[in-house]
Amino acid sequence: MDYLRLFSCPASRPARLSFSTRTAFLSATRSASLGLLLLMGCTLAQAQDTSAEQPSSETRPSSRANPVPAPIQAEEREGLQSATAQNNSVRPEKREHSDELLQQIHLPAGFSISVFAEDLTNPRMIEVSSQGHIYVTEREAGQVTLLRDQDNNGEADEAQPVVSGLGEGKQGVHGLALSPEEDYLYMVTDTQLYRAAVLEEGELDEPELVLDNLPEAGQHPNRTLEFGPDRLLYLSIGSATNAAAEPNPLYATLVRFDPEQPDLTVDSLEIFAEGLRNTIGFAWNPLDSQLYGWDHSSDGRGDDWPPEEINRLEEGSHYGWPFCGGNQEIDLHVSEDPPEMTKQEFCDETVAPLVTHQSHTAGMQWVYYSGRQFPAEYQNDAFVTLRGSWNRNPPVGYEIVRIRHDQTGTPVAVEPFASGWLLGPADAPAQFGRLSGLAQAPDGALLVANDSHGVIYRISYNAGG
């Protein structure tokens, strides 16, 4: 095998291959020791991939017609391209949670926010059954907890752990998905998928291992799950690095599979979409069953590029990472080229986002609103939690946004819905909430997880104020 030819940038290249063929070919060659050493040399300049939890966001709508600024391109010499960017690390000081601070949350007229549950351990994703059973993952504790509001007063009366022992810390259980018949709850850690039978009162039977040996998480351990209209289970597998081509083709993808398939292994996973650095939140529009998702873009490129992306996720599509950002723009910080083509050729073949949003926002759970409590204008629009930045000055995010859709059901704009967890002044920022999980309660209210403070909120609407 001519590894020098494979991992260098020759003037003439072999015939162009499809995305899937190139990915498989590159993955196979990287399994050889010499190939790995050469690849490490090519990608050493990208060793700035550090933190696991990324972004945050102001709420500045943008779209293809108004793209976020591209990186600053340095002087080009002898066919080489590079870019420079000022990088900031600003982690707002954590403040204690209080009722006084909660009353400062900004919401549209008629909406209010209250504490639904508290004293939880790092609550992350939320799943609600048609019977009103509310499940939440407590990742650092490695458990799933069942919340009940038996007297319907808008507060949880009981928080009952129903599964424990599923990892711990950043490797603990994260994503949740009820099966279409709601007879099983599926739960995923960074590398393992479990399921447990749902019992009559919402408790869970002993969990069983369904799938083992998912790719090691690396920088992005936050696996998420959803069942699609096709009754297949969709699983988001984020990239292991900040911005480097991955040796395992399952990284930076959305995969799907039948979880009841006998002898299920990682080889059974079908790559539905790729080039997705970290799409934690995704959901199907109830109007037309079209799948959309929010992707976290690469860090280390400054405060405002590349933007976060709202993508229409379609089978067989590539969304650009790691070689492209924003609206099919070349990421000049990535030193290596895609296999068998230039970055420009590669980016031209990828799918551009429908809408872009402020860099470092860290979109988390995505929920379409179908309840009857909120005004009719919210029907079939989506809400997304933004966890907030750690690497932008000034910080952004720490809020919930609404994604407006047009009459055809296509996302067209992002606007603030609930904000105020990020506190000023700009030169001494603080926060009392990093938001993660989001779900619609049986009564039509929204449930929101604040994983940094162990709280779940309830956002409700009352036309009379």
N, C-alpha and C positions, 0 to 999 in steps of 0.2 A: 504493500500500500504506500503510495507516494504522499506521506503526510505533509511534507513541505509544500507541495503543490496545493493540497487540500486547505491548509490553514494560512496560506499567504494570499496576496492579491494580484494574481497574474493579469497581464494585459489582455490575453484572450481566454475565454471561458467556454466550458462545454455547453451543450444545448440546455436550455432552461427547463427545470422540472417543476411539477406542481408543488403546492405548499406541503401537502401531506407526504409526498415522496421525498422532498428535500428534508423535511423534519425527521423522517425515519432514517434517511441516509446519514444525516449529520449525527443523529443519536448513536447509530451503529459505529461510525468511525471514532466517535469520542470514547468508546469503551476501550480502545487500545491505549496502552500506557503512554506511548510517544505522542499520540494525538492529544491526550489530555495535557501533557506538559506543554505542547505548543499552544494549545488553546488557552491555557492559563497565562502564558506569556502574552498572547494577543489581548486578553481581557484584564490584565493587571491594572490598567489605567482606570478600570471601573470599580476599584476596591472601596469606593465610598459607600457601598451598600451597607448600611448600619442598622437603623432602628426597625423594629417590627411593626409598630403601630404608626401609621402615617398621619395624614393631612388634616385639613380643616378649611372652613370657607366662610366668607362674608355672605353674601347672597347676591351675587351680581350676575343677573341673567346675561348669557351670551349665546350666540348661535353661529352657524356658518357665515352668515352675513356680517358678523361682528366678532371675529376670532380674538382669542386672548393673544397678547404679543408673543412672537416667536423668540427663540434664544438669540443672544448677541453672537453674530458670526465673526470669528477672528479672521485676520488676513490669510488668504489662501495662497499656499506656496507649493508648487510642483505637484498639483493634483490632490494635496492633502487638505482636509477640512477639520476645523476644531471650533470649539465654542468656549466662552468663559461666562461665569455667572457668580454673583455674590450669594453665598448661602448663609442662612441665619438659623440659630437654634434658640427658640424662645418658648419656654414651657411656662404658661401662666401658673401662678401660685395657687395651690389648692386651698379653698376656703371651706370652712365647716358648713354643712347644709343647715338651713333654717327656714322657718315659715316666712320670716321677714324678707329674705332674699327671694323666696319663691313668688311672693306677691309682686316682684318687679319684672316677672316674665311678661313679655309683650305678645299679645294675641289679638286677632281680629275682634271687632265688637261682637258681644254676645257669647264669646268663648271664655272658659275658666279652666284653671289647672289646680289639681289637688293631689295629695299623696295617696296612692292606692295601696302600696305595700312598702315596707322599709326594713332595715336591718338584714338585708340579703348580702350574700358574698359575690360581688362582681357579677351582677345579673347581665346577661348578654342578649340572646335571641328569645323571642316570645312566640308561642304558637297557641291558638285558641280553637277549641273544638266547637262544633255546632251545639253541643250540650252545655257550653259555658265553662268547660274545664280550661284553665289557663296554666300553661306550662312555660317555665322559664329555665334556661340553662344558667347555672352558677359555675362558670368555667374554672376559676381557681380552686373551687372546692370539688370539682369533678362530679357534680350532681345535677339532677333535674328536680325542680320543685313545682308542686301543684298548688296554685293559689285559688281560693274560693271566696266568693262574696255571697254568702248564703242569705243574708237579709236584704240584698240589693240596695245597700246604702252608699255604694261607690267606694267602699274600702274593703280590702281583703280581711276576712275573719280568721283565716287559717293559711299558714304556709307550711306545707307538708312535703318533705323530701320523699320522692317516690323512686328514684334511682340514684345510687352513689357508686363510687369506685371507678368512674370513667375518666381516668387521667387526672392531672392536676396542673396548676399553673397555666401557662400558655398552651400546654398540650391537653388541657382538659376539654370536656364535652362543650361543643359550641352550637352547631346548627341543629335545628329540629324540623321535622316534617311529619304530619299525620298522613297516613295512607288514605286513598280516596274514600274507602268505606269507614275510615276512622277507627279501624280495629287494631291498628298498630301505630306506635309512635317510633319514628326513626330518629337516631341520635348519632352525631358524628364528632369524633375527636380529630386531632390533626392527622392520624394515620389509620383509624379504625371506624367502621360503621356498625352500629348496633340497632336492634329493634326490640321492642317490648310490647306484649299484648296489652291493650287498654281494657281495664276491668270496669265493672258496672258504674262505680262511683268516681271513675276517673283515675283511680290508682293504676299502677303498672305492675305487670307480672315481671318475673326475673328477665333481665335483658339477655339476648343471645347475639353472638357475633355473626354478622352477615358478610362483612368484607374486611379483609386485613391487608396490610402492606400498601396503603396509600403512600404516595411520595412523601418523604420527610419534609416537614413544613418549611424549614428555613425562615426567611423573613416574614412569611405570611401564613400563620397557622390557623386562620379563622375560616374554616370550612363551613359552607352553608348549603342547605338542601331545600328543594321544593319539588313537589309532584306536578308534572305538566298535564295539559289536557289529553295527551296521548297515554296517560297513566304510567309513564316512565318516570324514574327518579332522576332529577338533575342535580349535579354536585359541582360546586365551584371550587377549583383547585388553584390558588394563587401562586405567583412566582416564588421561587426560593430566594431570588436576589432582587436588588433594586432595578438594575437595567443591564442584563447580560443574557445572551442566548443560553437556554437551558439544555443540559444533556438529556433530560427526560422529557419526551414530548407531552406528557400529561401536565406539566407545569404551565401556569398561565392559560388555563382552559376552562371551559364549561363542558362537562361530560354528562352522558346520560346512559341509563341501563335499566333493566328489569330486575328489581331487588329480590324477586322470588325465583330468579333463574337458578337452577341447581348448579352447585359447584362454582359459584360466582368468584371470580378473581379479578385483579386489576387488568388482566388481558381482555376481560369482557367489556370494559368501559369504552364507549364510543365517544370520540371527541366531536362534540356538537359545534363548538366555536372556539377559536384560539386567538392568541395575541391579546389576551385580557390579563393585565398585570394582577389585578385583585378585585374582581367583581363580587363583592359580598352581598349586595342587595340586587335582587332580580325578581321579576313577577310578570305574569301574563295579564294583558289588558282584558277585562271581562267583555268588552264590546266585540272584539274580533280574535281573541286568543293569541294575539301577537306578543312575543316575549321582548321585554326591555330590561336593561340593567345599567347600573352606575359603576363605572370603573375608576379605580384609583390610579393616577398617573405617576411617573417616575419622580423621585426626589433628587435633590442636588443640582437643580437647574435654575435656582433663583426662586423668587417669591411668586412669580406669575406665569411660569411656563414649565412643563406643559399643563394644560387645563385638565380638570376632571371631565369625564365623558359620560354622556347619556347615550347609550347605543341601542339600536334595534338589533337584537340578537337573532341571527338566522343561521341555519344549518350550513356548515362548510365554509363560513366566512372567517376572515382573519382581520383583526382590528388594530394591527400595527405594532404593538409592543414586542420587542424592546427598541426596534429601529425607528419607529415613527411616534409622534405625539400630536395631539390636537387634530387639526383637519388635514391629515395625511402629510404632515410636515416632518422632514428628516430630523432625527435627534442627533445633533452633531457631537454630543457627549459620548455616544457609543462608538468606540474605535473600530470594531470589526464590521465587516460587511455581511449581509445575508448570504447563504450559500448560493452560488451560481448566478448572482445578479448584483447590481448596485443598489444602494439604499433608495435612490430615487425610483428605480424600476420597481422595487419592492413596495414602497409606500404608495405608488400609483395603483397597485393592485389590491390594496387593503380597503376596508370599509370605513368611511368617515363617520364621526358621531353626528347624531341629529342635533344635539345641543351640547355646548360646553359650559363649564362652570369654573369659578375661582379655584386655582390650584390649592392643593393641600386641604381640601374640605373633608375627606374621608367619609363618603356616603356609606351608611350601614344598611339597615333593613328597609326594604321598599314595600309599601302596602297600597293597593288600590282601595279607594273608599267606595263601599257599596251599602252603607247603612242609611237609615232614615232620620237619624238625629240631627246631622248637620244640614245646612241649607242645600237646596237642590243643585246649586252651582258647583258643589264639591263632588257630585256623583261622577264616578269613573275618572276623576283626577287621582294622582298618586301623592303620597307623603313619603319622605325619606329623612331619616335621622342623620345628622352630620356630627361626627364625633369631635372634630376640632383639631387644629394644627399643633405641631410641636416644633416645626422648622420653618416658620415664616414670621417676618417682622413688618407690621404688627400681626398678632395672631388673628385667625379667622375661624369661623365655624361655630361649634357648640350651640347648635340650634336644630330646628326642624324646618324643612322647606316643603313647599307644595310644588308639584310639577304639573303645570297646566297642559292640557291636551286640546287639540282642535276638534272639529266636528267629526273628523275621520278617526279619532282616537290616537293621533300621533302626538308625542310630547313636543311642545313648542317653546316653553319658557320655564324658568325656575324662579320662584319668588319666596320671600320669608313667610313663615306661618307662625312659629313660636321661637322667640329669641330672648336673650338676656342672661344666659348661663355664663357668658363671657363678660367679665367686669373690667372697667378701666381703672386708672388712666392708661393710655397707650404705652407710656414708659415704665409702667409697673402693673402689667396685666395680671388678672386673677380669674379663677373659674370655680364654680360650684357644681359642675356637672359635665361629664363626657357621655354623650348619649349613644345608645347602641340599638337595642331591640325596639320594635314597633309593631303593634297589632291592633286590629279592630275588635273591641269587646262586643259581646252579644247585644248590648243595648245601643250600639253605634258610637260609643265613645272611643277615643284612642288611648291605648296603653303604651307608655314610653319608658324604657329602661335607662336609668342613669347608672352605668356600671362602675364609675369611679366613687360613688357615694352610697351604693347599695339600696337605691330607691327605685320604685316604679310609680310613675305618675298616671293620672287619669285626666284627659282633656275632654271636656264636654261642652255642649252648646245649649243655651237657654235663650230663646228669642226675646223673652221679657227681661233679660239682663241678669 
